[in-house]
Amino acid sequence: MNARSIGTARLASKAAIVTGVGNGIGRGCALMFARHGARVLGCDLDASAAEDALAEARADGLSLESLHPCDLTHPSDVARLVIHAVERLGGIDILVNAAAWGAFAPIEAMDYERDWRRTLVCELDIVFLACKAVWPHLIARGGGSIINFASANAHVTLQGSPALAHCAGKGGVLAMTRQLAAEGAPHGIRANTISPALVVTAATRPVIEQPGFLQNVLAKSMLKRLGTPEDIAWCATYLASDESTWVTAADFCIDGGATRC
């Protein structure tokens, strides 16, 4: 089913922040949320990519806003994003932490500052910062939905993928989200993770093109294809909607069966 053909109102009256709106999963979630009736404010460090996402939204007749450039590793930028969202959207019901960056190198080649620490900041710290900034606004709203992204790499390894720092970062997101669910439950705040396998994005295409890599990926998949941002956005739409009001502390492996092969 083509996501562009969907015009239901599963997220009507919802206000959502989606990080990393310029590309990949963040862009897919933002556009699908808008198609389902949400008011969406995105952000991205890459201003050009964010503008391109806004142009796609306009071409499809969708309402999407973005704050860019926005560096989510800076607490001041995160605070600015949340304040802007409250002003523009009238409150916050949904936070989607899709933005991330990771270094891929084997341990013997991994530099501590450039690779390891930067990956943990850009995969784990930015999730914490966004959740902390949005938390009081979700409490004021009477609850809401936080959707974080772990990874198939939080569960399994992949031959040919030197993902040490990425595994650590996404494993941290998985554990942190369970704790957020426990702390948020008294306030009506739900927190869940989505763990995608390999999704085709601008960031992953160069890796996919490396000799032998695609074969390794598909060998670990029951459904012999790669994922798309829309595949992930369908799950995020469910978790953002009132269809999932009894769902928290859950992890959804949207991976073509890769973590069960």
C-alpha positions in Angstrom: 0.0 0.0 0.0 1.4 3.4 -0.9 1.7 5.7 2.0 1.0 8.7 -0.2 -2.5 7.4 -0.8 -3.5 7.4 2.8 -5.6 10.3 4.1 -7.1 9.0 7.4 -7.1 10.9 10.6 -5.5 8.5 13.1 -3.5 11.3 14.6 -6.0 14.1 14.3 -5.6 16.8 17.1 -2.1 15.4 17.9 1.0 17.6 18.1 4.3 15.9 17.3 8.0 16.7 17.4 10.0 14.5 15.0 13.8 14.9 15.0 16.0 14.2 12.0 13.2 15.3 9.6 15.5 15.9 6.7 16.2 12.3 5.7 15.4 8.7 6.2 13.2 7.4 9.1 12.6 10.9 10.6 11.4 12.2 7.3 9.2 9.2 6.7 7.6 9.5 10.1 7.0 13.3 9.8 5.3 13.0 6.4 3.2 10.0 7.5 2.1 11.7 10.7 1.1 14.8 8.7 -0.9 12.5 6.3 -2.7 11.1 9.3 -3.8 14.5 10.6 -1.0 15.4 13.1 0.5 18.9 13.5 4.2 18.2 13.0 7.3 20.2 13.9 10.5 18.6 12.7 14.1 19.6 13.1 17.4 18.8 11.5 21.1 19.8 11.7 21.1 19.8 7.8 19.1 22.8 6.8 19.1 21.9 3.1 17.7 18.5 3.8 15.0 19.9 6.1 14.0 22.4 3.4 13.8 19.5 0.9 11.4 17.6 3.3 9.2 20.7 3.6 9.1 21.0 -0.1 8.0 17.4 -0.4 5.3 18.0 2.2 4.0 21.1 0.3 3.9 19.1 -3.0 1.8 16.5 -1.3 -0.5 19.1 0.3 0.7 18.4 3.8 1.4 20.8 6.7 4.9 20.3 8.1 7.1 22.8 9.9 10.8 22.5 10.8 13.3 24.3 13.0 16.7 24.1 11.4 19.6 24.0 11.7 19.2 22.4 15.1 22.0 20.7 16.9 20.5 18.2 19.3 23.8 17.6 21.1 23.5 21.1 22.5 20.9 21.3 25.4 20.2 24.9 24.4 19.1 23.9 20.9 16.9 21.1 22.3 15.3 23.6 24.7 14.7 26.0 21.8 13.1 23.2 19.8 10.7 22.3 22.5 9.7 25.9 23.3 9.2 26.5 19.6 7.0 23.4 19.3 4.8 24.5 22.3 4.4 27.9 20.7 3.7 26.7 17.2 1.6 23.6 18.0 0.0 24.6 21.3 1.5 21.7 23.2 3.2 18.4 22.7 1.6 14.9 22.5 4.3 12.9 20.7 8.1 12.9 20.6 9.8 10.9 17.9 13.6 10.7 18.4 14.7 9.6 14.9 17.8 11.7 14.6 21.1 9.8 15.1 24.7 9.4 13.9 27.0 6.5 14.4 30.6 5.6 13.5 31.2 2.1 12.2 34.7 0.7 12.8 36.2 -2.4 14.5 37.5 -1.9 18.0 41.1 -1.9 16.9 40.4 1.1 14.5 37.9 2.9 16.7 39.1 6.2 18.0 37.8 7.0 21.5 36.8 10.6 21.0 36.0 10.8 17.2 34.1 7.5 17.0 33.1 6.0 20.3 32.2 9.0 22.3 30.6 10.9 19.4 28.5 7.9 18.5 27.2 7.6 22.1 26.4 11.4 22.2 24.7 11.2 18.8 22.7 8.0 19.5 22.1 8.1 23.3 22.7 11.5 24.7 20.4 13.3 22.2 17.6 11.0 23.1 18.0 11.8 26.8 18.2 15.5 26.2 15.0 15.6 24.1 13.1 13.4 26.5 14.1 15.5 29.4 13.2 18.7 27.7 9.8 17.5 26.6 8.9 15.7 29.8 7.2 18.6 31.7 5.2 19.5 28.7 3.9 15.9 28.3 3.0 15.9 32.0 1.1 19.2 31.5 -0.7 17.6 28.6 -1.8 14.7 30.7 0.4 12.2 29.0 1.7 11.4 25.6 3.8 9.0 23.5 7.6 8.9 23.2 9.0 6.8 20.3 12.7 6.1 20.4 14.8 4.1 18.0 16.9 1.2 19.1 18.1 -1.2 16.3 18.3 -4.8 15.3 21.9 -4.3 16.4 20.7 -3.9 19.9 19.6 -7.6 19.7 21.9 -9.3 17.2 25.2 -8.8 15.3 25.6 -8.7 11.5 28.5 -10.2 9.7 30.6 -7.6 8.0 29.2 -4.7 10.0 31.7 -3.3 12.6 29.0 -1.7 14.7 30.5 -1.8 18.2 29.6 1.8 19.2 26.3 1.6 17.4 25.4 -1.6 19.3 26.2 0.1 22.6 24.3 3.3 21.8 21.2 1.5 20.6 21.3 -1.0 23.4 21.4 2.0 25.7 18.3 3.5 24.1 16.5 0.2 24.5 17.2 0.0 28.2 16.7 3.8 28.8 13.2 3.6 27.2 12.0 0.9 29.5 13.0 3.1 32.5 11.3 6.1 30.9 8.1 4.0 30.6 8.3 3.1 34.3 8.8 6.8 35.3 6.2 8.1 32.8 3.4 5.7 33.6 2.0 7.7 36.6 1.8 10.7 34.3 0.2 8.9 31.4 3.4 9.1 29.4 4.1 6.0 27.3 7.6 5.2 26.0 8.4 2.5 23.4 11.2 1.6 21.0 11.3 0.5 17.4 14.2 -1.7 16.4 14.6 -1.5 12.6 16.9 -3.7 10.6 18.7 -2.1 7.6 16.5 0.6 6.1 17.5 2.2 2.8 18.3 5.9 3.4 20.9 8.4 2.2 23.1 7.4 5.1 22.9 3.6 4.4 23.2 3.6 0.6 27.0 3.8 0.5 27.3 0.9 3.0 24.7 -1.2 1.1 26.8 -0.8 -2.1 29.9 -2.3 -0.5 30.8 -5.7 -2.0 29.1 -8.6 -0.3 27.3 -6.4 2.3 23.8 -6.7 0.9 24.1 -10.5 0.6 25.0 -10.7 4.3 22.0 -8.6 5.2 19.5 -10.5 3.1 20.8 -13.8 4.4 19.7 -12.7 7.9 16.2 -11.7 6.7 13.1 -13.8 6.3 11.6 -11.3 3.9 14.2 -10.9 1.3 14.2 -7.1 0.9 15.5 -4.1 2.7 13.3 -1.8 4.7 12.0 1.6 3.8 11.3 4.7 5.9 7.6 4.1 5.3 7.8 0.5 6.8 9.0 2.1 10.0 6.7 5.0 9.9 3.6 2.7 9.9 4.7 1.3 13.3 5.5 4.8 14.6 2.0 6.0 13.6 0.5 3.1 15.6 2.6 4.0 18.7 1.7 7.7 18.3 -2.0 7.0 18.0 -4.7 6.2 20.6 -4.7 2.7 19.2 -1.7 2.0 21.4 -2.9 3.5 24.7 -2.1 0.2 26.6 1.3 -0.2 25.0 4.4 1.0 26.9 7.9 -0.3 27.6 7.6 -2.4 24.4 10.1 -2.9 21.6 8.9 -3.5 18.0 11.4 -5.3 15.8 10.4 -4.0 12.3 13.1 -6.0 10.5 11.7 -8.5 8.0 12.4 -11.2 10.6 16.1 -10.4 10.8 16.3 -10.7 14.6 14.4 -14.1 14.5 16.4 -15.8 11.8 
